[in-house]
Amino acid sequence: MKRDYNRIKVVLAEKKKTNKWLAEQLSKDPATVSKWCTNSAQPGVETLFSIAKCLEVKVKDLLNDPVMVSD
């Protein structure tokens, strides 16, 4: 079963930003950002901090609470 570890897609929507915008800000391939948004891949810790900075949120706001994520 696939788990949703990050909330990047949700935060992007809350901030009214697109995957393409985030990819441009981070100099990443849009396909990579798309994978993060669908939780089929996860960004590294340093990239997570960069994403938080771009979106002006705390890193913890980009992550789902492990207690709330079901197995």
HTML snippet that shows the backbone in 3Dmol.js (N, CA, C, O; Angstrom):
<script src="https://3Dmol.org/build/3Dmol-min.js"></script>
<div id="view" style="width:600px;height:400px;position:relative"></div>
<script>
const pdb = `
ATOM      1  N   MET A   1       0.833  -1.189   0.000  1.00  0.00           N
ATOM      2  CA  MET A   1       0.000   0.000   0.000  1.00  0.00           C
ATOM      3  C   MET A   1       0.878   1.253   0.000  1.00  0.00           C
ATOM      4  O   MET A   1       1.818   1.373   0.786  1.00  0.00           O
ATOM      5  N   LYS A   2       0.553   2.170  -0.888  1.00  0.00           N
ATOM      6  CA  LYS A   2       1.331   3.403  -0.996  1.00  0.00           C
ATOM      7  C   LYS A   2       0.941   4.369   0.121  1.00  0.00           C
ATOM      8  O   LYS A   2      -0.241   4.555   0.412  1.00  0.00           O
ATOM      9  N   ARG A   3       1.938   4.972   0.733  1.00  0.00           N
ATOM     10  CA  ARG A   3       1.690   5.952   1.784  1.00  0.00           C
ATOM     11  C   ARG A   3       1.925   7.354   1.254  1.00  0.00           C
ATOM     12  O   ARG A   3       2.787   7.584   0.405  1.00  0.00           O
ATOM     13  N   ASP A   4       1.150   8.271   1.766  1.00  0.00           N
ATOM     14  CA  ASP A   4       1.346   9.680   1.445  1.00  0.00           C
ATOM     15  C   ASP A   4       2.193  10.302   2.541  1.00  0.00           C
ATOM     16  O   ASP A   4       1.679  10.748   3.567  1.00  0.00           O
ATOM     17  N   TYR A   5       3.499  10.325   2.309  1.00  0.00           N
ATOM     18  CA  TYR A   5       4.419  10.840   3.304  1.00  0.00           C
ATOM     19  C   TYR A   5       4.469  12.360   3.324  1.00  0.00           C
ATOM     20  O   TYR A   5       4.659  12.971   4.375  1.00  0.00           O
ATOM     21  N   ASN A   6       4.296  12.966   2.153  1.00  0.00           N
ATOM     22  CA  ASN A   6       4.405  14.429   2.121  1.00  0.00           C
ATOM     23  C   ASN A   6       3.088  15.077   1.705  1.00  0.00           C
ATOM     24  O   ASN A   6       2.194  14.430   1.159  1.00  0.00           O
ATOM     25  N   ARG A   7       3.000  16.371   1.980  1.00  0.00           N
ATOM     26  CA  ARG A   7       1.818  17.174   1.682  1.00  0.00           C
ATOM     27  C   ARG A   7       2.148  18.274   0.671  1.00  0.00           C
ATOM     28  O   ARG A   7       1.491  19.315   0.648  1.00  0.00           O
ATOM     29  N   ILE A   8       3.149  18.046  -0.151  1.00  0.00           N
ATOM     30  CA  ILE A   8       3.613  19.089  -1.074  1.00  0.00           C
ATOM     31  C   ILE A   8       2.474  19.538  -1.990  1.00  0.00           C
ATOM     32  O   ILE A   8       2.283  20.737  -2.192  1.00  0.00           O
ATOM     33  N   LYS A   9       1.722  18.600  -2.541  1.00  0.00           N
ATOM     34  CA  LYS A   9       0.611  18.945  -3.437  1.00  0.00           C
ATOM     35  C   LYS A   9      -0.416  19.821  -2.723  1.00  0.00           C
ATOM     36  O   LYS A   9      -0.908  20.797  -3.289  1.00  0.00           O
ATOM     37  N   VAL A  10      -0.735  19.472  -1.487  1.00  0.00           N
ATOM     38  CA  VAL A  10      -1.718  20.225  -0.698  1.00  0.00           C
ATOM     39  C   VAL A  10      -1.222  21.637  -0.424  1.00  0.00           C
ATOM     40  O   VAL A  10      -1.966  22.604  -0.584  1.00  0.00           O
ATOM     41  N   VAL A  11       0.037  21.754  -0.012  1.00  0.00           N
ATOM     42  CA  VAL A  11       0.594  23.072   0.307  1.00  0.00           C
ATOM     43  C   VAL A  11       0.693  23.934  -0.952  1.00  0.00           C
ATOM     44  O   VAL A  11       0.421  25.134  -0.905  1.00  0.00           O
ATOM     45  N   LEU A  12       1.080  23.333  -2.070  1.00  0.00           N
ATOM     46  CA  LEU A  12       1.108  24.087  -3.327  1.00  0.00           C
ATOM     47  C   LEU A  12      -0.285  24.650  -3.635  1.00  0.00           C
ATOM     48  O   LEU A  12      -0.416  25.810  -4.025  1.00  0.00           O
ATOM     49  N   ALA A  13      -1.301  23.842  -3.461  1.00  0.00           N
ATOM     50  CA  ALA A  13      -2.675  24.305  -3.721  1.00  0.00           C
ATOM     51  C   ALA A  13      -3.061  25.425  -2.759  1.00  0.00           C
ATOM     52  O   ALA A  13      -3.667  26.415  -3.168  1.00  0.00           O
ATOM     53  N   GLU A  14      -2.715  25.272  -1.492  1.00  0.00           N
ATOM     54  CA  GLU A  14      -3.025  26.304  -0.490  1.00  0.00           C
ATOM     55  C   GLU A  14      -2.351  27.629  -0.836  1.00  0.00           C
ATOM     56  O   GLU A  14      -2.911  28.701  -0.606  1.00  0.00           O
ATOM     57  N   LYS A  15      -1.144  27.543  -1.392  1.00  0.00           N
ATOM     58  CA  LYS A  15      -0.378  28.744  -1.741  1.00  0.00           C
ATOM     59  C   LYS A  15      -0.675  29.230  -3.161  1.00  0.00           C
ATOM     60  O   LYS A  15      -0.110  30.219  -3.627  1.00  0.00           O
ATOM     61  N   LYS A  16      -1.579  28.508  -3.840  1.00  0.00           N
ATOM     62  CA  LYS A  16      -1.946  28.843  -5.225  1.00  0.00           C
ATOM     63  C   LYS A  16      -0.726  28.865  -6.159  1.00  0.00           C
ATOM     64  O   LYS A  16      -0.563  29.758  -6.990  1.00  0.00           O
ATOM     65  N   LYS A  17       0.116  27.847  -5.983  1.00  0.00           N
ATOM     66  CA  LYS A  17       1.308  27.668  -6.811  1.00  0.00           C
ATOM     67  C   LYS A  17       1.188  26.348  -7.567  1.00  0.00           C
ATOM     68  O   LYS A  17       0.438  25.458  -7.167  1.00  0.00           O
ATOM     69  N   THR A  18       1.926  26.236  -8.651  1.00  0.00           N
ATOM     70  CA  THR A  18       1.870  25.028  -9.470  1.00  0.00           C
ATOM     71  C   THR A  18       3.146  24.198  -9.330  1.00  0.00           C
ATOM     72  O   THR A  18       4.170  24.667  -8.834  1.00  0.00           O
ATOM     73  N   ASN A  19       3.046  22.960  -9.782  1.00  0.00           N
ATOM     74  CA  ASN A  19       4.231  22.090  -9.827  1.00  0.00           C
ATOM     75  C   ASN A  19       5.312  22.741 -10.685  1.00  0.00           C
ATOM     76  O   ASN A  19       6.493  22.729 -10.340  1.00  0.00           O
ATOM     77  N   LYS A  20       4.880  23.308 -11.808  1.00  0.00           N
ATOM     78  CA  LYS A  20       5.825  23.931 -12.731  1.00  0.00           C
ATOM     79  C   LYS A  20       6.553  25.089 -12.051  1.00  0.00           C
ATOM     80  O   LYS A  20       7.765  25.236 -12.206  1.00  0.00           O
ATOM     81  N   TRP A  21       5.829  25.900 -11.309  1.00  0.00           N
ATOM     82  CA  TRP A  21       6.440  27.018 -10.581  1.00  0.00           C
ATOM     83  C   TRP A  21       7.499  26.501  -9.611  1.00  0.00           C
ATOM     84  O   TRP A  21       8.611  27.028  -9.560  1.00  0.00           O
ATOM     85  N   LEU A  22       7.149  25.466  -8.839  1.00  0.00           N
ATOM     86  CA  LEU A  22       8.094  24.918  -7.867  1.00  0.00           C
ATOM     87  C   LEU A  22       9.322  24.346  -8.569  1.00  0.00           C
ATOM     88  O   LEU A  22      10.448  24.543  -8.111  1.00  0.00           O
ATOM     89  N   ALA A  23       9.111  23.647  -9.666  1.00  0.00           N
ATOM     90  CA  ALA A  23      10.233  23.086 -10.430  1.00  0.00           C
ATOM     91  C   ALA A  23      11.177  24.196 -10.884  1.00  0.00           C
ATOM     92  O   ALA A  23      12.397  24.045 -10.809  1.00  0.00           O
ATOM     93  N   GLU A  24      10.620  25.301 -11.351  1.00  0.00           N
ATOM     94  CA  GLU A  24      11.444  26.429 -11.791  1.00  0.00           C
ATOM     95  C   GLU A  24      12.215  27.042 -10.624  1.00  0.00           C
ATOM     96  O   GLU A  24      13.390  27.381 -10.767  1.00  0.00           O
ATOM     97  N   GLN A  25      11.563  27.186  -9.475  1.00  0.00           N
ATOM     98  CA  GLN A  25      12.217  27.772  -8.305  1.00  0.00           C
ATOM     99  C   GLN A  25      13.400  26.929  -7.826  1.00  0.00           C
ATOM    100  O   GLN A  25      14.411  27.455  -7.361  1.00  0.00           O
ATOM    101  N   LEU A  26      13.248  25.617  -7.950  1.00  0.00           N
ATOM    102  CA  LEU A  26      14.272  24.692  -7.443  1.00  0.00           C
ATOM    103  C   LEU A  26      15.235  24.202  -8.523  1.00  0.00           C
ATOM    104  O   LEU A  26      16.154  23.434  -8.239  1.00  0.00           O
ATOM    105  N   SER A  27      15.020  24.648  -9.763  1.00  0.00           N
ATOM    106  CA  SER A  27      15.806  24.158 -10.908  1.00  0.00           C
ATOM    107  C   SER A  27      15.750  22.632 -10.999  1.00  0.00           C
ATOM    108  O   SER A  27      16.767  21.959 -11.166  1.00  0.00           O
ATOM    109  N   LYS A  28      14.533  22.114 -10.885  1.00  0.00           N
ATOM    110  CA  LYS A  28      14.302  20.666 -10.968  1.00  0.00           C
ATOM    111  C   LYS A  28      13.434  20.367 -12.180  1.00  0.00           C
ATOM    112  O   LYS A  28      12.729  21.240 -12.685  1.00  0.00           O
ATOM    113  N   ASP A  29      13.494  19.143 -12.631  1.00  0.00           N
ATOM    114  CA  ASP A  29      12.647  18.691 -13.726  1.00  0.00           C
ATOM    115  C   ASP A  29      11.196  18.677 -13.225  1.00  0.00           C
ATOM    116  O   ASP A  29      10.935  18.186 -12.127  1.00  0.00           O
ATOM    117  N   PRO A  30      10.260  19.202 -14.004  1.00  0.00           N
ATOM    118  CA  PRO A  30       8.854  19.178 -13.589  1.00  0.00           C
ATOM    119  C   PRO A  30       8.342  17.757 -13.298  1.00  0.00           C
ATOM    120  O   PRO A  30       7.463  17.577 -12.455  1.00  0.00           O
ATOM    121  N   ALA A  31       8.878  16.773 -13.981  1.00  0.00           N
ATOM    122  CA  ALA A  31       8.470  15.383 -13.730  1.00  0.00           C
ATOM    123  C   ALA A  31       8.859  14.942 -12.320  1.00  0.00           C
ATOM    124  O   ALA A  31       8.142  14.168 -11.686  1.00  0.00           O
ATOM    125  N   THR A  32       9.986  15.432 -11.839  1.00  0.00           N
ATOM    126  CA  THR A  32      10.431  15.108 -10.482  1.00  0.00           C
ATOM    127  C   THR A  32       9.468  15.691  -9.462  1.00  0.00           C
ATOM    128  O   THR A  32       9.064  15.010  -8.520  1.00  0.00           O
ATOM    129  N   VAL A  33       9.101  16.948  -9.652  1.00  0.00           N
ATOM    130  CA  VAL A  33       8.159  17.602  -8.734  1.00  0.00           C
ATOM    131  C   VAL A  33       6.810  16.884  -8.789  1.00  0.00           C
ATOM    132  O   VAL A  33       6.154  16.714  -7.761  1.00  0.00           O
ATOM    133  N   SER A  34       6.404  16.472  -9.960  1.00  0.00           N
ATOM    134  CA  SER A  34       5.151  15.730 -10.099  1.00  0.00           C
ATOM    135  C   SER A  34       5.182  14.439  -9.280  1.00  0.00           C
ATOM    136  O   SER A  34       4.191  14.076  -8.647  1.00  0.00           O
ATOM    137  N   LYS A  35       6.313  13.755  -9.295  1.00  0.00           N
ATOM    138  CA  LYS A  35       6.454  12.520  -8.510  1.00  0.00           C
ATOM    139  C   LYS A  35       6.360  12.811  -7.017  1.00  0.00           C
ATOM    140  O   LYS A  35       5.780  12.023  -6.270  1.00  0.00           O
ATOM    141  N   TRP A  36       6.921  13.928  -6.574  1.00  0.00           N
ATOM    142  CA  TRP A  36       6.798  14.303  -5.161  1.00  0.00           C
ATOM    143  C   TRP A  36       5.337  14.554  -4.815  1.00  0.00           C
ATOM    144  O   TRP A  36       4.859  14.133  -3.761  1.00  0.00           O
ATOM    145  N   CYS A  37       4.629  15.243  -5.710  1.00  0.00           N
ATOM    146  CA  CYS A  37       3.235  15.609  -5.457  1.00  0.00           C
ATOM    147  C   CYS A  37       2.306  14.400  -5.433  1.00  0.00           C
ATOM    148  O   CYS A  37       1.273  14.424  -4.764  1.00  0.00           O
ATOM    149  N   THR A  38       2.659  13.362  -6.146  1.00  0.00           N
ATOM    150  CA  THR A  38       1.852  12.146  -6.139  1.00  0.00           C
ATOM    151  C   THR A  38       2.376  11.124  -5.137  1.00  0.00           C
ATOM    152  O   THR A  38       1.828  10.028  -5.022  1.00  0.00           O
ATOM    153  N   ASN A  39       3.425  11.475  -4.419  1.00  0.00           N
ATOM    154  CA  ASN A  39       4.046  10.616  -3.415  1.00  0.00           C
ATOM    155  C   ASN A  39       4.607   9.331  -4.002  1.00  0.00           C
ATOM    156  O   ASN A  39       4.762   8.341  -3.286  1.00  0.00           O
ATOM    157  N   SER A  40       4.915   9.333  -5.304  1.00  0.00           N
ATOM    158  CA  SER A  40       5.562   8.165  -5.896  1.00  0.00           C
ATOM    159  C   SER A  40       7.077   8.248  -5.719  1.00  0.00           C
ATOM    160  O   SER A  40       7.792   7.275  -5.959  1.00  0.00           O
ATOM    161  N   ALA A  41       7.560   9.420  -5.297  1.00  0.00           N
ATOM    162  CA  ALA A  41       8.964   9.630  -4.936  1.00  0.00           C
ATOM    163  C   ALA A  41       8.984  10.701  -3.852  1.00  0.00           C
ATOM    164  O   ALA A  41       8.039  11.477  -3.707  1.00  0.00           O
ATOM    165  N   GLN A  42      10.070  10.727  -3.099  1.00  0.00           N
ATOM    166  CA  GLN A  42      10.184  11.700  -2.007  1.00  0.00           C
ATOM    167  C   GLN A  42      11.444  12.544  -2.195  1.00  0.00           C
ATOM    168  O   GLN A  42      12.488  12.032  -2.598  1.00  0.00           O
ATOM    169  N   PRO A  43      11.336  13.846  -1.899  1.00  0.00           N
ATOM    170  CA  PRO A  43      12.526  14.691  -1.977  1.00  0.00           C
ATOM    171  C   PRO A  43      13.463  14.393  -0.808  1.00  0.00           C
ATOM    172  O   PRO A  43      13.036  13.913   0.242  1.00  0.00           O
ATOM    173  N   GLY A  44      14.735  14.683  -1.009  1.00  0.00           N
ATOM    174  CA  GLY A  44      15.702  14.536   0.068  1.00  0.00           C
ATOM    175  C   GLY A  44      15.495  15.621   1.122  1.00  0.00           C
ATOM    176  O   GLY A  44      14.749  16.576   0.907  1.00  0.00           O
ATOM    177  N   VAL A  45      16.146  15.466   2.231  1.00  0.00           N
ATOM    178  CA  VAL A  45      15.987  16.403   3.349  1.00  0.00           C
ATOM    179  C   VAL A  45      16.379  17.823   2.945  1.00  0.00           C
ATOM    180  O   VAL A  45      15.647  18.768   3.239  1.00  0.00           O
ATOM    181  N   GLU A  46      17.507  17.984   2.285  1.00  0.00           N
ATOM    182  CA  GLU A  46      17.936  19.331   1.878  1.00  0.00           C
ATOM    183  C   GLU A  46      16.917  19.955   0.925  1.00  0.00           C
ATOM    184  O   GLU A  46      16.615  21.144   1.024  1.00  0.00           O
ATOM    185  N   THR A  47      16.393  19.154   0.011  1.00  0.00           N
ATOM    186  CA  THR A  47      15.394  19.653  -0.936  1.00  0.00           C
ATOM    187  C   THR A  47      14.105  20.017  -0.213  1.00  0.00           C
ATOM    188  O   THR A  47      13.445  20.991  -0.573  1.00  0.00           O
ATOM    189  N   LEU A  48      13.748  19.248   0.794  1.00  0.00           N
ATOM    190  CA  LEU A  48      12.559  19.544   1.579  1.00  0.00           C
ATOM    191  C   LEU A  48      12.682  20.924   2.228  1.00  0.00           C
ATOM    192  O   LEU A  48      11.714  21.684   2.264  1.00  0.00           O
ATOM    193  N   PHE A  49      13.854  21.239   2.732  1.00  0.00           N
ATOM    194  CA  PHE A  49      14.092  22.560   3.322  1.00  0.00           C
ATOM    195  C   PHE A  49      13.989  23.652   2.256  1.00  0.00           C
ATOM    196  O   PHE A  49      13.470  24.734   2.528  1.00  0.00           O
ATOM    197  N   SER A  50      14.474  23.376   1.061  1.00  0.00           N
ATOM    198  CA  SER A  50      14.372  24.346  -0.038  1.00  0.00           C
ATOM    199  C   SER A  50      12.916  24.567  -0.446  1.00  0.00           C
ATOM    200  O   SER A  50      12.502  25.692  -0.722  1.00  0.00           O
ATOM    201  N   ILE A  51      12.153  23.485  -0.481  1.00  0.00           N
ATOM    202  CA  ILE A  51      10.733  23.595  -0.813  1.00  0.00           C
ATOM    203  C   ILE A  51      10.023  24.450   0.234  1.00  0.00           C
ATOM    204  O   ILE A  51       9.240  25.337  -0.106  1.00  0.00           O
ATOM    205  N   ALA A  52      10.298  24.180   1.495  1.00  0.00           N
ATOM    206  CA  ALA A  52       9.675  24.952   2.581  1.00  0.00           C
ATOM    207  C   ALA A  52      10.007  26.434   2.455  1.00  0.00           C
ATOM    208  O   ALA A  52       9.142  27.288   2.654  1.00  0.00           O
ATOM    209  N   LYS A  53      11.246  26.733   2.129  1.00  0.00           N
ATOM    210  CA  LYS A  53      11.650  28.130   1.971  1.00  0.00           C
ATOM    211  C   LYS A  53      10.891  28.792   0.819  1.00  0.00           C
ATOM    212  O   LYS A  53      10.402  29.913   0.959  1.00  0.00           O
ATOM    213  N   CYS A  54      10.795  28.104  -0.312  1.00  0.00           N
ATOM    214  CA  CYS A  54      10.084  28.646  -1.473  1.00  0.00           C
ATOM    215  C   CYS A  54       8.614  28.917  -1.162  1.00  0.00           C
ATOM    216  O   CYS A  54       8.042  29.915  -1.601  1.00  0.00           O
ATOM    217  N   LEU A  55       8.020  28.009  -0.400  1.00  0.00           N
ATOM    218  CA  LEU A  55       6.594  28.113  -0.107  1.00  0.00           C
ATOM    219  C   LEU A  55       6.306  28.888   1.181  1.00  0.00           C
ATOM    220  O   LEU A  55       5.151  29.085   1.559  1.00  0.00           O
ATOM    221  N   GLU A  56       7.377  29.320   1.844  1.00  0.00           N
ATOM    222  CA  GLU A  56       7.258  30.088   3.089  1.00  0.00           C
ATOM    223  C   GLU A  56       6.437  29.348   4.138  1.00  0.00           C
ATOM    224  O   GLU A  56       5.514  29.898   4.738  1.00  0.00           O
ATOM    225  N   VAL A  57       6.803  28.087   4.340  1.00  0.00           N
ATOM    226  CA  VAL A  57       6.177  27.261   5.369  1.00  0.00           C
ATOM    227  C   VAL A  57       7.272  26.555   6.151  1.00  0.00           C
ATOM    228  O   VAL A  57       8.439  26.584   5.760  1.00  0.00           O
ATOM    229  N   LYS A  58       6.901  25.930   7.241  1.00  0.00           N
ATOM    230  CA  LYS A  58       7.835  25.118   8.011  1.00  0.00           C
ATOM    231  C   LYS A  58       7.932  23.742   7.355  1.00  0.00           C
ATOM    232  O   LYS A  58       6.976  23.275   6.736  1.00  0.00           O
ATOM    233  N   VAL A  59       9.069  23.109   7.490  1.00  0.00           N
ATOM    234  CA  VAL A  59       9.268  21.781   6.901  1.00  0.00           C
ATOM    235  C   VAL A  59       8.190  20.828   7.396  1.00  0.00           C
ATOM    236  O   VAL A  59       7.673  20.021   6.622  1.00  0.00           O
ATOM    237  N   LYS A  60       7.848  20.911   8.673  1.00  0.00           N
ATOM    238  CA  LYS A  60       6.843  20.000   9.230  1.00  0.00           C
ATOM    239  C   LYS A  60       5.490  20.150   8.539  1.00  0.00           C
ATOM    240  O   LYS A  60       4.694  19.211   8.524  1.00  0.00           O
ATOM    241  N   ASP A  61       5.226  21.332   7.963  1.00  0.00           N
ATOM    242  CA  ASP A  61       3.972  21.544   7.244  1.00  0.00           C
ATOM    243  C   ASP A  61       3.924  20.775   5.928  1.00  0.00           C
ATOM    244  O   ASP A  61       2.855  20.592   5.346  1.00  0.00           O
ATOM    245  N   LEU A  62       5.076  20.330   5.468  1.00  0.00           N
ATOM    246  CA  LEU A  62       5.154  19.574   4.215  1.00  0.00           C
ATOM    247  C   LEU A  62       5.048  18.070   4.428  1.00  0.00           C
ATOM    248  O   LEU A  62       4.983  17.306   3.466  1.00  0.00           O
ATOM    249  N   LEU A  63       5.031  17.650   5.680  1.00  0.00           N
ATOM    250  CA  LEU A  63       5.028  16.225   5.999  1.00  0.00           C
ATOM    251  C   LEU A  63       3.748  15.816   6.703  1.00  0.00           C
ATOM    252  O   LEU A  63       3.204  16.569   7.511  1.00  0.00           O
ATOM    253  N   ASN A  64       3.274  14.622   6.394  1.00  0.00           N
ATOM    254  CA  ASN A  64       2.132  14.066   7.108  1.00  0.00           C
ATOM    255  C   ASN A  64       2.594  13.553   8.461  1.00  0.00           C
ATOM    256  O   ASN A  64       3.720  13.077   8.601  1.00  0.00           O
ATOM    257  N   ASP A  65       1.738  13.649   9.438  1.00  0.00           N
ATOM    258  CA  ASP A  65       2.016  13.135  10.777  1.00  0.00           C
ATOM    259  C   ASP A  65       2.058  11.611  10.710  1.00  0.00           C
ATOM    260  O   ASP A  65       1.087  10.988  10.278  1.00  0.00           O
ATOM    261  N   PRO A  66       3.169  10.999  11.131  1.00  0.00           N
ATOM    262  CA  PRO A  66       3.262   9.536  11.028  1.00  0.00           C
ATOM    263  C   PRO A  66       2.200   8.811  11.858  1.00  0.00           C
ATOM    264  O   PRO A  66       1.847   7.675  11.539  1.00  0.00           O
ATOM    265  N   VAL A  67       1.693   9.432  12.898  1.00  0.00           N
ATOM    266  CA  VAL A  67       0.659   8.820  13.709  1.00  0.00           C
ATOM    267  C   VAL A  67      -0.640   8.732  12.923  1.00  0.00           C
ATOM    268  O   VAL A  67      -1.426   7.802  13.102  1.00  0.00           O
ATOM    269  N   MET A  68      -0.858   9.716  12.044  1.00  0.00           N
ATOM    270  CA  MET A  68      -2.097   9.777  11.273  1.00  0.00           C
ATOM    271  C   MET A  68      -2.042   8.948   9.991  1.00  0.00           C
ATOM    272  O   MET A  68      -3.079   8.680   9.384  1.00  0.00           O
ATOM    273  N   VAL A  69      -0.840   8.538   9.574  1.00  0.00           N
ATOM    274  CA  VAL A  69      -0.686   7.738   8.364  1.00  0.00           C
ATOM    275  C   VAL A  69      -0.953   6.288   8.720  1.00  0.00           C
ATOM    276  O   VAL A  69      -0.256   5.709   9.554  1.00  0.00           O
ATOM    277  N   SER A  70      -1.953   5.705   8.096  1.00  0.00           N
ATOM    278  CA  SER A  70      -2.301   4.312   8.417  1.00  0.00           C
ATOM    279  C   SER A  70      -1.476   3.343   7.580  1.00  0.00           C
ATOM    280  O   SER A  70      -1.015   3.677   6.488  1.00  0.00           O
ATOM    281  N   ASP A  71      -1.299   2.140   8.111  1.00  0.00           N
ATOM    282  CA  ASP A  71      -0.550   1.086   7.417  1.00  0.00           C
ATOM    283  C   ASP A  71      -1.383   0.437   6.359  1.00  0.00           C
ATOM    284  O   ASP A  71      -0.914  -0.471   5.674  1.00  0.00           O
TER     285      ASP A  71
END
`;
const viewer = $3Dmol.createViewer("view");
viewer.addModel(pdb, "pdb");
viewer.setStyle({}, {cartoon: {color: "spectrum"}});
viewer.zoomTo();
viewer.render();
</script>
